[in-house]
Amino acid sequence: MAPPDPSGRLYFRQLLAGRDVAAEDPLAAQMVNFVYLIGDRETGEAVAVDPAYRVRDVLDLLEADGMRLTGVLATHHHPDHVGGSMMGHRIEGVREVLEHQGVRVHVHRDERPWVQRMTGASDSDLAAHDSGDTIEVGDIAITVLHTPGHTPGSQCFLVENLLVSGDTLFLEGCGRTDLPGGDADALYDSLQKLATLPDDVIVFPGHRYSVPSSATLGAVKETNFVYRPKTKEQWLAMFGTV
């Protein structure tokens, strides 16, 4: 598995909450979220995927790399990904990004009302997408893949051979479906959709729930137990209350 070329035009960074950002936040360390930075080194433009916990850290890292934030991509609306209230804690996220910088927040169309309720973002703050849409960051193209199941508007982002999979697919396991908006039937279909991508695509998940932080899709399909059921009926019998 080859990591992104640090000398290439594509700028890509995987940041671990509780270590690379929000290093002194015990909740961030417990939740082990990943934040991703994707951009065009030649133009200096970049987007942040699921910036949460300490927005200033994310912006400072971008600045240190000679990049500037031009947008936010949200995999889904849960507060550990976009900010908001969770378990009595207030988590920084989209709201704080917008206070620092007026950028667009790219969400799936079905997730728009959920993100608004969680973050207080206005209609003009959000850019609503459908599956297959392309988001341009400089000359870097990011493809939106709608993968409902964990939430109605969960989406993954494919850039070159890198897949930011949010909470749809982890290296070990997948997102829960027993939270509001969860749908085990839809998640099965979404996982099968991702399985059709080339095996050399590198999966970058929304949480570090495994020792490695990324792996090829081929390896994930071989080792991840969520791909063991061969039919939807088997899947629902095993994971209908995930």
VODREN-242758 format. One line per field, with one value per residue (C-alpha): residue number from 1; x, y, z; residue in three letters. Coordinates in Angstrom, 2 decimals. Last residue first. Example, Ala and Ser with C-alpha at 12.3 -4.5 7.8 and 13.67 -1.06 7.14 Angstrom:
2
num	[2; 1]
X	[13.67; 12.30]
Y	[-1.06; -4.50]
Z	[7.14; 7.80]
residuo	[SER; ALA]
end
This chain:
242
num	[242; 241; 240; 239; 238; 237; 236; 235; 234; 233; 232; 231; 230; 229; 228; 227; 226; 225; 224; 223; 222; 221; 220; 219; 218; 217; 216; 215; 214; 213; 212; 211; 210; 209; 208; 207; 206; 205; 204; 203; 202; 201; 200; 199; 198; 197; 196; 195; 194; 193; 192; 191; 190; 189; 188; 187; 186; 185; 184; 183; 182; 181; 180; 179; 178; 177; 176; 175; 174; 173; 172; 171; 170; 169; 168; 167; 166; 165; 164; 163; 162; 161; 160; 159; 158; 157; 156; 155; 154; 153; 152; 151; 150; 149; 148; 147; 146; 145; 144; 143; 142; 141; 140; 139; 138; 137; 136; 135; 134; 133; 132; 131; 130; 129; 128; 127; 126; 125; 124; 123; 122; 121; 120; 119; 118; 117; 116; 115; 114; 113; 112; 111; 110; 109; 108; 107; 106; 105; 104; 103; 102; 101; 100; 99; 98; 97; 96; 95; 94; 93; 92; 91; 90; 89; 88; 87; 86; 85; 84; 83; 82; 81; 80; 79; 78; 77; 76; 75; 74; 73; 72; 71; 70; 69; 68; 67; 66; 65; 64; 63; 62; 61; 60; 59; 58; 57; 56; 55; 54; 53; 52; 51; 50; 49; 48; 47; 46; 45; 44; 43; 42; 41; 40; 39; 38; 37; 36; 35; 34; 33; 32; 31; 30; 29; 28; 27; 26; 25; 24; 23; 22; 21; 20; 19; 18; 17; 16; 15; 14; 13; 12; 11; 10; 9; 8; 7; 6; 5; 4; 3; 2; 1]
X	[-25.49; -29.10; -29.63; -26.01; -26.01; -29.53; -29.57; -26.33; -27.50; -30.67; -28.66; -26.65; -23.04; -22.36; -18.58; -18.10; -18.87; -16.20; -13.39; -10.41; -10.70; -12.83; -10.48; -7.43; -8.90; -9.96; -6.35; -5.57; -5.52; -4.86; -3.45; -4.14; -7.91; -10.81; -9.09; -12.20; -13.62; -11.87; -9.15; -9.51; -6.85; -8.15; -6.07; -9.07; -10.87; -14.33; -17.17; -16.89; -17.97; -21.39; -21.66; -21.02; -23.71; -26.25; -25.61; -25.91; -29.32; -30.73; -29.16; -30.84; -29.79; -31.72; -31.68; -29.02; -29.27; -27.43; -23.85; -20.97; -18.79; -16.42; -12.63; -10.96; -13.96; -16.75; -19.74; -18.39; -16.36; -15.07; -12.34; -11.34; -7.94; -7.19; -7.60; -9.90; -12.98; -15.16; -17.72; -21.24; -23.73; -27.03; -29.53; -27.19; -25.19; -27.12; -26.62; -23.54; -23.74; -20.41; -19.05; -16.08; -13.17; -11.37; -8.06; -7.51; -8.00; -10.32; -13.17; -16.13; -17.56; -21.10; -21.59; -24.01; -25.98; -24.74; -26.00; -23.71; -24.30; -23.52; -26.29; -28.92; -27.67; -25.44; -26.79; -24.46; -26.61; -29.93; -28.33; -26.36; -29.55; -31.44; -28.71; -28.10; -30.36; -28.70; -25.23; -23.08; -20.44; -19.87; -19.08; -16.48; -16.74; -13.71; -13.11; -16.74; -17.57; -14.95; -16.38; -19.86; -18.50; -16.74; -16.10; -17.54; -19.71; -19.89; -22.98; -22.90; -22.67; -23.48; -22.29; -19.37; -19.20; -17.62; -17.90; -21.24; -22.87; -24.00; -22.37; -19.29; -18.95; -16.66; -15.48; -14.29; -11.60; -9.04; -5.59; -2.37; 1.27; 1.79; 2.04; -1.22; -2.99; -1.70; -2.84; -6.32; -6.68; -5.40; -7.81; -10.73; -10.24; -12.67; -13.94; -13.05; -15.01; -13.16; -11.12; -10.76; -7.63; -6.46; -2.72; -2.96; -0.01; -0.41; -4.02; -6.01; -7.32; -7.11; -8.65; -9.84; -9.83; -11.80; -10.25; -13.35; -11.44; -8.56; -11.05; -12.95; -9.71; -8.85; -5.16; -4.06; -6.96; -5.40; -2.55; -3.00; -6.49; -8.05; -5.95; -5.03; -4.81; -3.20; -3.57; -2.18; -2.41; 0.13; 2.81; 5.85; 4.22; 3.12; 0.02; 0.86; 1.65; 0.00]
Y	[-2.78; -3.97; -5.68; -6.81; -10.62; -11.49; -8.39; -9.41; -12.98; -11.67; -9.19; -12.05; -13.23; -12.29; -12.09; -8.51; -6.96; -9.22; -7.08; -9.22; -9.88; -6.87; -4.63; -6.08; -5.42; -1.95; -1.17; -0.17; 2.92; 3.89; 0.54; -0.67; -0.62; 1.57; 4.73; 6.63; 8.15; 5.67; 6.11; 3.27; 2.96; 1.97; -0.95; -3.30; -1.22; 0.04; -2.49; -3.11; 0.48; -0.28; -3.49; -1.47; 1.01; -1.75; -3.27; 0.18; 0.69; -2.46; -1.57; 1.86; 4.54; 7.82; 8.09; 5.72; 1.92; 1.68; 1.78; 2.42; -0.36; -3.04; -3.33; -1.10; 1.15; 1.61; 3.95; 6.05; 8.33; 6.50; 8.80; 6.80; 7.39; 6.17; 9.59; 11.40; 9.49; 10.99; 9.07; 10.19; 9.66; 11.29; 9.03; 8.18; 5.01; 3.52; 5.86; 5.75; 8.62; 8.77; 12.25; 12.49; 14.80; 16.43; 18.23; 21.14; 23.76; 21.93; 20.77; 18.87; 16.29; 14.97; 11.23; 10.93; 14.13; 17.29; 20.15; 23.16; 24.62; 28.03; 29.75; 27.49; 28.44; 26.40; 25.94; 22.99; 19.99; 21.16; 22.37; 19.17; 17.11; 19.30; 18.89; 15.17; 14.06; 16.54; 15.25; 17.87; 20.36; 23.22; 26.43; 28.83; 32.03; 31.80; 31.94; 31.94; 29.47; 27.06; 27.48; 26.47; 23.55; 21.95; 22.44; 19.84; 20.78; 17.93; 16.69; 13.34; 15.06; 18.65; 20.12; 19.65; 18.33; 14.88; 14.13; 15.93; 13.43; 15.05; 12.96; 12.77; 16.55; 18.35; 21.84; 24.53; 26.93; 26.55; 27.89; 25.94; 26.82; 23.72; 25.80; 27.50; 24.18; 23.02; 26.27; 25.89; 22.38; 23.38; 26.34; 24.00; 22.06; 19.16; 18.76; 19.18; 16.48; 16.70; 19.89; 21.44; 22.84; 25.50; 26.26; 26.55; 24.26; 22.04; 21.23; 20.07; 17.46; 17.70; 14.88; 14.74; 11.31; 10.62; 8.76; 9.09; 8.68; 11.01; 13.61; 13.29; 13.69; 16.98; 17.82; 16.87; 18.70; 18.06; 15.69; 13.48; 13.64; 13.84; 11.95; 13.88; 12.32; 14.63; 14.85; 17.42; 16.20; 17.91; 15.36; 15.68; 14.03; 11.10; 9.63; 6.41; 3.23; 0.00]
Z	[14.73; 15.26; 11.90; 11.86; 11.91; 10.72; 8.53; 6.83; 6.26; 4.62; 2.57; 1.15; 1.32; 4.93; 5.51; 4.33; 7.72; 9.23; 7.81; 6.76; 3.01; 2.13; 4.11; 2.37; -1.07; 0.02; 0.76; 4.31; 6.52; 10.12; 11.18; 14.75; 14.40; 15.56; 14.35; 13.38; 10.15; 7.87; 5.21; 2.71; 0.01; -3.44; -4.69; -4.66; -7.28; -6.21; -6.32; -2.56; -1.92; -3.42; -1.39; 1.77; 0.74; 0.06; 3.49; 5.04; 3.45; 5.06; 8.41; 8.46; 10.94; 10.98; 14.75; 16.17; 15.93; 12.61; 13.87; 11.49; 10.13; 11.36; 11.21; 8.64; 9.13; 6.60; 6.66; 9.52; 7.26; 4.18; 2.90; -0.17; -1.80; -5.33; -7.01; -4.60; -3.47; -0.75; 1.27; 2.14; 4.93; 4.07; 5.82; 8.72; 9.41; 6.51; 3.58; 1.33; -1.17; -3.01; -3.73; -6.09; -5.25; -8.18; -7.63; -10.01; -7.30; -4.96; -7.21; -5.75; -8.13; -7.86; -8.23; -5.34; -4.86; -3.22; -1.04; -0.52; 2.94; 4.41; 2.45; 4.00; 7.45; 9.77; 13.31; 13.83; 14.80; 13.40; 10.17; 9.76; 10.13; 7.68; 5.02; 5.38; 2.53; 0.14; 0.97; 2.62; 1.46; 3.90; 2.07; 3.43; 5.46; 7.73; 11.46; 12.62; 9.85; 11.19; 14.69; 13.56; 11.55; 14.49; 18.17; 20.53; 23.51; 25.98; 27.82; 26.04; 22.65; 21.70; 18.43; 16.07; 12.51; 12.96; 16.69; 16.52; 14.13; 10.87; 8.16; 5.91; 6.02; 3.58; 4.53; 2.14; 0.96; 3.74; 2.89; 2.40; 3.09; 5.21; 8.40; 7.41; 7.05; 10.41; 12.03; 10.53; 11.92; 15.35; 15.41; 14.77; 17.98; 18.50; 14.93; 11.25; 9.37; 6.04; 5.67; 2.24; 0.63; -1.81; -2.12; -5.92; -6.68; -3.62; -4.46; -1.46; 0.93; 4.73; 6.73; 10.35; 12.01; 15.14; 18.05; 20.33; 23.60; 22.66; 21.48; 24.75; 26.73; 24.97; 25.43; 21.92; 20.29; 16.88; 15.99; 19.07; 20.58; 17.14; 14.58; 11.44; 7.96; 5.43; 1.66; -0.76; -4.34; -6.59; -5.83; -3.55; -0.53; -2.74; -1.07; 0.80; -1.16; 0.00]
residuo	[VAL; THR; GLY; PHE; MET; ALA; LEU; TRP; GLN; GLU; LYS; THR; LYS; PRO; ARG; TYR; VAL; PHE; ASN; THR; GLU; LYS; VAL; ALA; GLY; LEU; THR; ALA; SER; SER; PRO; VAL; SER; TYR; ARG; HIS; GLY; PRO; PHE; VAL; ILE; VAL; ASP; ASP; PRO; LEU; THR; ALA; LEU; LYS; GLN; LEU; SER; ASP; TYR; LEU; ALA; ASP; ALA; ASP; GLY; GLY; PRO; LEU; ASP; THR; ARG; GLY; CYS; GLY; GLU; LEU; PHE; LEU; THR; ASP; GLY; SER; VAL; LEU; LEU; ASN; GLU; VAL; LEU; PHE; CYS; GLN; SER; GLY; PRO; THR; HIS; GLY; PRO; THR; HIS; LEU; VAL; THR; ILE; ALA; ILE; ASP; GLY; VAL; GLU; ILE; THR; ASP; GLY; SER; ASP; HIS; ALA; ALA; LEU; ASP; SER; ASP; SER; ALA; GLY; THR; MET; ARG; GLN; VAL; TRP; PRO; ARG; GLU; ASP; ARG; HIS; VAL; HIS; VAL; ARG; VAL; GLY; GLN; HIS; GLU; LEU; VAL; GLU; ARG; VAL; GLY; GLU; ILE; ARG; HIS; GLY; MET; MET; SER; GLY; GLY; VAL; HIS; ASP; PRO; HIS; HIS; HIS; THR; ALA; LEU; VAL; GLY; THR; LEU; ARG; MET; GLY; ASP; ALA; GLU; LEU; LEU; ASP; LEU; VAL; ASP; ARG; VAL; ARG; TYR; ALA; PRO; ASP; VAL; ALA; VAL; ALA; GLU; GLY; THR; GLU; ARG; ASP; GLY; ILE; LEU; TYR; VAL; PHE; ASN; VAL; MET; GLN; ALA; ALA; LEU; PRO; ASP; GLU; ALA; ALA; VAL; ASP; ARG; GLY; ALA; LEU; LEU; GLN; ARG; PHE; TYR; LEU; ARG; GLY; SER; PRO; ASP; PRO; PRO; ALA; MET]
end
